[in-house]
Amino acid sequence: MTHANCPRCGGRLARDNDSGRCTPCQAAERDRLSAPPPVPASFWEHEPVRQALAERHLGRVIRAYRCHPYHGRVALPQSVVAGWLGITQAQLSRVENGPPLVHLDRLAHWAQLLGIPASRLWFGLPGQPYRVDDRAAEGTADDPYAHDAITEQGKLPAMAVTVERASTGGGGTTDRRRFNAMAALAGIAAVGHPYLMTDPAEVPRNIGMEQVRLASSLVQDFRRADAAAGADQLCDVAVQAHARLSTWAAKANYSREVGDALQSALADLSIQAAWLATDAERRPEARPYLNEAITRARIADDPRMEVQALTQLSMLLRESQPGESLHCAEAALRVSARWATPRLSTLLHLRRAHTYAVLTDAGGFSREMTKARRELERGPHEDDLGFVDFVNEQEVNGIQGLSYLALDRPDRAAQSFRAIIANPSPGHRRNQVYYTVHLSEAEYQQGNVNEAARIALDVLPTVSQMNSGRISRHLGQVRSNLAAPRQATTATRQFVTAYDRAVSA
């Protein structure tokens, strides 16, 4: 192919054609201002693209993508590609010329948007197995832990397995917590995080991108382990990991590029630590982490991370400071206005709906629930970020049920919770258990004590295995209600006895 051929279809160009594209190809891609064009498999064989992928730098991949001859003689403008990605031209310039991105949600989102084949990536994509070629599996001089950090899809990382085994350790509460934390730290080292096992007083003199990448992958390890072992087992581990890495960020030496990337990685770890503290029913510990995450996200110019932190902060403040909870959800809607997917919008409207219910504003609750359901009906989107994975029909029914409880409508709440049980979401078992406990509460509030006891007894073994302080607290409240002398029946006594036996075991 010569300069006189269209790089897209190979056809000859007219002598007066100065666009680098034939007329049919220009017509076929008139919508490229709104979305990336489809590209052939050979597109990714172009040497600058191959080199950028080998360097594991998505910003350079994007720059090579823009300048690919497939697009014509003139490179795609940064403003056009920035529009696809939901960022500004200035932000894209920093992405292309700055340090490598380390936030996995953003990496996966942009890779999918541009249509980069999964086999050429150094990270996994949602819903796809992570495959690497032989060279990647052997690791590189720049990333000696690359092979160690890879875990097979569907297989628990070593950290999760270790924590699960550690849960059988004896001793008092403090000793058991310390034992579990140390066991989990050993597991972290096994999957590529040995730097967390060093003495807290030992701060490395210099930090490079290797440590930043490992910090980012650590968050993914926590998420997988949380699903397997529960937040109660992991909260102290996350707190220690966050403290260690924050100390490094404050005291070690690193380049400006590394520092920028470190802000985003630490924001992600702060959000994960906040979630673990919330689910472990250590809520007062959560807010400082979310405040920190918002600050770091703004420093890193990472609006998606900021929205994630604001969304979680809205949930955390709902009961104690509902007015501020509403403001957090509104801020998240405002920040994400240009790029929010339907599922993200659904989640933010659900946050507002539940908070309005806590404020006993039935009108506000109804309006936001209508908006949430309207957004959910638009379906999933290829640009969905990882943290909205749980937003589905079951979650909408669950938030609706919790809101009806807050509005003193236990009959309507029970209907919503039963809809979840009738149509469970296998991938979100903890949420289903959480809403089942609330179904027991709704039945109790209606005076159906025997049905409440039956539901609570059925879910008790699962709650005992969940290691979620948040769920355990709610079931404990059900136990207190059913243990009242005026509620004494065969069913309630059976549940109370079983509950007390499980707690003392």
C-alpha positions in Angstrom: 0.0 0.0 0.0 1.3 3.5 -0.9 0.5 7.0 0.2 -1.9 7.0 -2.8 -4.1 4.3 -1.3 -6.8 4.6 1.3 -5.4 3.1 4.5 -8.9 1.8 5.5 -10.0 -0.1 2.4 -6.9 0.0 0.2 -8.6 1.8 -2.7 -6.8 4.3 -4.8 -7.2 8.0 -3.8 -7.9 10.8 -6.2 -5.0 13.1 -6.9 -6.8 16.0 -5.3 -7.7 14.0 -2.1 -5.9 15.5 0.8 -7.8 13.8 3.6 -6.1 10.4 3.3 -9.4 8.6 3.0 -11.6 7.7 0.1 -15.1 9.1 -0.1 -16.9 5.9 0.9 -14.7 5.4 4.0 -15.2 9.0 5.0 -19.0 8.5 4.7 -18.8 5.3 6.7 -17.2 7.0 9.7 -19.1 10.3 9.9 -20.2 9.3 13.4 -16.6 9.0 14.7 -17.1 12.2 16.7 -19.4 10.3 19.0 -17.8 6.8 19.2 -14.7 4.9 18.1 -14.9 3.4 14.7 -14.6 -0.4 14.2 -11.0 -1.4 13.3 -9.7 -4.6 11.7 -7.5 -7.1 13.6 -4.4 -5.9 11.7 -4.9 -2.5 13.3 -3.2 -3.8 16.5 -0.2 -5.1 14.6 1.0 -1.5 13.8 4.4 -1.2 15.4 3.7 2.0 17.5 0.6 0.3 18.9 2.5 -2.9 19.6 5.3 -1.0 21.4 2.8 0.9 23.6 1.0 -2.3 24.6 4.4 -3.9 25.4 5.2 -0.9 27.7 1.9 -1.4 29.5 1.1 2.3 29.2 -2.5 2.8 28.1 -1.9 6.5 27.5 0.7 5.7 24.9 -1.6 3.1 23.4 -4.3 5.8 23.0 -1.7 8.2 21.4 -0.6 5.4 19.0 -4.3 4.7 18.3 -5.0 8.3 17.4 -2.0 8.6 15.1 -2.6 5.3 13.3 -2.6 5.6 9.5 -5.9 3.7 9.4 -7.5 7.0 10.4 -6.1 8.9 7.5 -3.2 11.3 7.0 -4.3 13.5 9.9 -4.3 12.0 13.4 -7.5 11.9 15.3 -7.7 15.1 17.5 -7.3 14.7 21.2 -10.6 16.5 21.7 -12.4 13.8 19.7 -10.9 10.9 21.5 -11.3 12.6 24.9 -15.0 12.9 24.1 -15.2 9.2 23.6 -13.5 8.6 27.0 -15.6 11.1 28.9 -12.7 13.4 29.8 -11.4 16.7 28.7 -8.7 17.3 26.1 -6.3 18.5 28.8 -6.9 15.4 30.8 -6.2 13.2 27.8 -3.0 15.0 27.2 -1.9 14.2 30.7 -2.9 10.6 30.3 -0.9 10.2 27.1 2.2 12.0 28.4 2.1 11.2 32.1 2.7 8.0 34.1 0.9 4.8 33.3 -2.7 4.4 34.5 -3.1 2.0 37.4 -6.8 2.1 38.2 -8.1 -1.1 36.8 -11.7 0.0 36.4 -10.6 2.9 34.1 -8.1 0.6 32.3 -10.8 -1.9 31.5 -13.4 0.7 30.6 -11.2 2.5 28.1 -9.7 -0.8 26.6 -13.3 -2.0 25.9 -14.3 1.3 24.5 -11.5 1.3 22.0 -12.0 -2.4 21.2 -8.5 -3.5 22.2 -8.4 -7.3 22.0 -8.2 -8.9 25.5 -5.3 -11.1 24.4 -3.1 -8.1 24.0 -3.8 -6.5 27.4 -1.8 -6.9 30.6 -5.0 -7.0 32.7 -8.3 -8.8 32.6 -11.6 -7.4 31.3 -14.9 -7.9 33.0 -16.6 -11.2 32.0 -13.6 -12.4 30.1 -10.8 -14.8 31.1 -7.4 -13.3 31.6 -5.1 -14.8 29.0 -1.5 -13.8 28.6 1.1 -14.9 26.0 4.2 -16.7 26.9 6.3 -13.6 27.2 3.9 -12.0 29.6 3.7 -15.1 31.7 7.4 -15.1 32.2 7.4 -11.6 33.5 9.7 -8.8 32.5 12.7 -7.0 34.0 10.5 -4.0 34.8 7.7 -6.0 36.4 9.2 -9.1 38.2 5.9 -9.8 40.0 3.8 -9.8 36.8 3.4 -13.6 36.8 2.8 -13.9 40.6 0.0 -11.3 40.5 -2.0 -13.3 37.9 -4.8 -15.4 39.3 -7.1 -17.6 37.3 -10.7 -16.5 36.9 -12.9 -18.2 39.4 -10.0 -19.2 41.7 -9.6 -17.6 45.1 -6.4 -15.7 45.5 -4.1 -17.0 48.2 -5.1 -14.2 50.5 -8.8 -15.2 50.5 -7.9 -18.9 51.1 -5.6 -18.0 53.9 -8.2 -15.7 55.6 -10.9 -18.4 55.3 -8.7 -20.9 57.0 -7.6 -18.4 59.7 -11.2 -17.9 60.7 -11.0 -21.2 62.7 -8.3 -19.9 65.0 -9.0 -19.9 68.7 -8.4 -17.3 71.4 -10.1 -14.1 72.4 -11.5 -11.5 70.0 -8.3 -9.4 69.9 -6.1 -12.5 69.4 -8.3 -13.9 66.7 -8.4 -10.6 64.9 -4.6 -10.3 65.1 -4.2 -13.9 63.9 -6.6 -13.4 61.0 -4.8 -10.2 60.0 -1.4 -11.8 60.0 -2.6 -14.8 58.1 -4.2 -12.6 55.5 -1.0 -10.6 55.2 0.9 -13.8 54.5 -1.6 -14.4 51.7 -1.0 -11.0 50.3 2.7 -11.7 50.1 1.9 -14.9 48.2 0.0 -13.1 45.5 2.7 -10.4 44.9 2.6 -8.0 47.8 5.7 -8.9 49.9 6.4 -5.3 50.6 3.5 -5.2 53.1 5.3 -7.8 55.3 8.2 -5.5 56.1 8.6 -3.8 59.4 6.3 -0.7 59.6 9.3 1.4 60.4 11.1 0.4 57.2 10.2 2.8 54.5 11.7 2.3 51.1 14.0 5.1 50.0 12.4 5.2 46.5 9.0 4.1 45.0 8.6 3.3 41.4 5.7 2.3 39.2 6.1 -1.3 40.2 4.9 -0.5 43.7 2.0 1.6 42.3 0.9 -1.3 40.1 1.0 -3.7 43.0 -1.0 -1.2 45.2 -3.7 -1.2 42.5 -3.8 -4.9 42.2 -4.0 -5.2 46.0 -7.5 -3.6 45.8 -8.7 -6.3 43.4 -7.3 -8.9 45.8 -9.3 -7.3 48.7 -12.5 -7.3 46.6 -12.2 -11.0 45.7 -11.3 -11.9 49.3 -14.2 -9.9 50.6 -16.6 -11.9 48.5 -15.1 -15.1 49.8 -14.2 -14.4 53.4 -16.2 -11.4 54.5 -15.3 -7.9 55.6 -14.9 -8.8 59.3 -11.9 -10.9 58.4 -10.3 -8.3 56.2 -10.9 -4.9 57.7 -7.8 -4.8 59.9 -5.7 -6.0 57.0 -7.0 -3.2 54.7 -6.4 -0.6 57.5 -2.8 -1.9 57.9 -2.1 -2.0 54.1 -3.5 1.6 53.7 -1.4 2.9 56.6 1.7 1.3 55.2 1.3 2.6 51.7 0.3 6.1 52.9 3.4 6.2 55.0 5.4 5.3 51.9 3.7 8.1 50.0 4.5 10.6 52.7 8.1 9.6 53.3 9.6 7.9 50.3 11.1 9.5 47.2 9.5 9.2 43.8 9.1 11.1 40.6 6.2 13.5 39.9 4.8 10.9 37.4 4.8 8.2 40.1 3.3 10.5 42.6 0.4 11.3 40.3 -0.3 7.6 39.7 0.0 6.9 43.4 -2.8 9.3 44.3 -5.3 7.3 42.2 -4.1 4.0 43.6 -4.4 5.2 47.2 -7.8 6.7 46.5 -9.0 3.3 45.3 -7.5 1.6 48.4 -9.1 4.2 50.7 -12.6 3.4 49.1 -12.1 -0.3 49.6 -11.0 0.2 53.3 -14.1 2.3 53.9 -16.3 -0.4 52.4 -14.8 -3.1 54.6 -15.1 -0.9 57.7 -18.8 -0.3 56.8 -19.6 -3.9 56.2 -17.7 -4.9 59.3 -20.0 -2.5 61.3 -17.1 -0.2 62.1 -18.8 2.7 60.5 -17.0 5.6 62.3 -13.8 4.4 60.8 -15.1 4.6 57.2 -15.7 8.3 56.7 -12.0 9.5 57.0 -11.1 7.0 54.3 -13.8 8.3 51.9 -12.8 12.0 52.6 -9.3 11.0 51.7 -10.4 9.2 48.6 -12.3 12.3 47.3 -9.2 14.5 47.9 -6.8 12.1 46.2 -9.2 11.6 43.3 -9.4 15.3 42.7 -5.6 15.6 42.9 -5.3 12.8 40.4 -8.1 14.4 38.2 -10.0 11.1 38.4 -13.7 11.9 38.3 -14.8 8.2 38.2 -13.0 7.5 41.5 -14.5 10.7 43.0 -18.0 9.6 42.0 -17.4 6.1 43.5 -16.3 7.7 46.8 -19.2 10.1 46.8 -21.7 7.3 46.2 -20.3 5.3 49.1 -20.3 8.3 51.3 -24.0 8.9 50.5 -24.8 5.4 51.7 -22.6 5.8 54.9 -24.3 9.1 55.9 -27.9 8.1 55.1 -29.0 7.3 58.7 -26.9 9.8 60.7 -26.8 12.8 58.3 -29.5 12.3 55.6 -29.3 15.9 54.4 -25.6 15.5 53.6 -26.2 12.1 52.1 -28.5 13.7 49.6 -25.9 16.3 48.7 -23.3 13.6 48.2 -25.5 11.8 45.7 -26.3 15.1 44.0 -22.6 15.9 43.7 -22.0 12.4 42.2 -24.8 13.0 39.6 -23.3 16.4 38.7 -19.7 15.1 38.3 -20.8 12.2 36.2 -23.4 14.1 34.1 -21.4 13.8 30.9 -20.5 10.1 31.1 -22.7 8.3 33.5 -24.1 5.0 32.3 -27.7 3.9 33.0 -26.6 1.6 35.8 -24.6 4.3 37.5 -27.5 6.8 37.2 -29.7 4.1 38.7 -27.5 3.7 41.7 -27.3 7.4 42.3 -31.1 7.8 42.2 -31.5 4.8 44.5 -29.2 6.5 47.0 -31.4 9.6 46.9 -34.6 7.6 47.0 -33.6 5.7 50.2 -32.4 8.9 51.9 -35.7 10.7 51.1 -37.5 7.7 52.8 -35.3 8.1 55.9 -36.4 11.8 55.9 -40.0 10.4 55.6 -40.4 12.3 52.3 -42.7 9.9 50.4 -42.9 12.2 47.4 -39.2 12.5 47.0 -38.8 8.7 47.5 -41.3 8.0 44.8 -39.8 10.5 42.3 -36.3 9.1 42.7 -37.5 5.4 42.5 -39.3 6.2 39.2 -36.1 7.7 37.8 -34.0 4.7 39.0 -36.3 2.2 37.4 -36.4 4.3 34.2 -32.6 4.2 34.0 -32.4 0.5 34.8 -34.8 -0.3 32.0 -32.2 1.1 29.6 -30.1 -1.9 30.4 -26.4 -2.6 31.0 -23.8 -0.6 29.0 -20.3 -1.6 27.7 -19.0 1.5 29.6 -20.3 0.3 33.0 -17.6 0.6 35.7 -16.8 -2.3 38.0 -18.4 -0.8 41.2 -21.9 -0.8 39.7 -21.9 -4.5 38.9 -24.4 -5.2 41.7 -27.0 -2.7 40.4 -29.8 -4.9 39.0 -33.5 -5.5 39.5 -32.9 -7.3 42.8 -31.0 -4.3 44.2 -33.7 -1.9 43.1 -36.3 -4.1 44.9 -34.0 -4.3 47.9 -33.6 -0.5 48.2 -37.3 -0.1 47.7 -38.0 -2.6 50.5 -35.6 -0.8 52.9 -37.3 2.5 52.0 -40.7 1.2 52.7 -39.5 0.0 56.1 -38.2 3.6 56.8 -41.6 4.9 55.7 -43.3 2.5 58.1 -44.9 0.4 55.4 -43.7 -3.1 56.3 -46.3 -4.8 54.1 -44.9 -3.1 51.0 -41.4 -3.8 52.2 -42.1 -7.5 52.5 -43.4 -7.6 49.0 -40.2 -6.1 47.7 -38.0 -8.4 49.7 -40.0 -11.5 48.6 -39.5 -10.5 45.0 -35.7 -10.8 45.6 -36.0 -14.2 47.1 -38.3 -15.4 44.2 -35.7 -14.2 41.6 -32.3 -14.3 43.3 -29.1 -12.9 41.8 -26.5 -15.7 42.2 -23.5 -13.4 41.8 -24.6 -11.2 44.7 -25.4 -13.7 47.5 -24.5 -11.3 50.4 -27.0 -8.7 49.3 -29.7 -11.5 49.0 -28.9 -12.6 52.6 -29.0 -9.0 53.8 -32.4 -8.4 52.3 -33.7 -11.8 53.6 -32.8 -10.6 57.2 -34.8 -7.5 56.5 -37.7 -9.6 55.3 -37.8 -11.2 58.7 -37.8 -7.7 60.2 -40.7 -6.6 57.9 -42.8 -9.7 59.0 -42.1 -8.9 62.6 -43.3 -5.3 62.2 -46.5 -6.7 60.7 -47.1 -8.9 63.8 -46.2 -12.2 62.0 -43.7 -13.3 64.6 -43.8 -17.0 63.6 -43.0 -16.2 60.0 -40.3 -13.8 61.1 -38.8 -16.5 63.3 -39.0 -19.1 60.5 -37.2 -16.8 58.0 -34.5 -15.8 60.5 -33.9 -19.4 61.5 -33.5 -20.4 57.8 -31.0 -17.7 57.1 -29.0 -18.0 60.4 -26.4 -20.6 59.1 -25.6 -18.4 56.1 -25.3 -15.2 58.2 -22.9 -17.1 60.5 -20.7 -17.8 57.5 -20.8 -14.3 55.9 -18.5 -12.6 58.3 -20.4 -9.3 57.8 -20.9 -7.3 61.0 -23.5 -5.2 59.2 -25.7 -8.3 58.5 -25.0 -9.8 61.9 -26.2 -6.6 63.6 -29.5 -6.6 61.8 -30.1 -10.3 62.6 -29.2 -9.6 66.2 -31.9 -6.9 66.3 -34.4 -9.5 65.0 -33.3 -11.8 67.8 -33.9 -9.1 70.4 -37.4 -8.4 69.1 -38.4 -12.0 69.0 -36.9 -12.8 72.4 -39.4 -10.4 74.2 -41.6 -12.5 76.5 -44.8 -11.3 74.8 -43.5 -12.8 71.5 -42.9 -16.3 73.0 -44.0 -19.1 70.7 -42.4 -22.4 69.7 -41.0 -20.8 66.5 -39.5 -17.8 68.2 -37.9 -19.8 71.1 -36.4 -22.2 68.5 -34.8 -19.3 66.6 -33.5 -17.5 69.8 -32.0 -20.7 71.1 -30.3 -21.4 67.7 -29.1 -17.9 67.4 -27.5 -17.9 70.9 -25.9 -21.2 70.3 -24.3 -19.9 67.0 -23.1 -16.7 68.6 -21.4 -18.6 71.5 -19.8 -21.2 69.3 
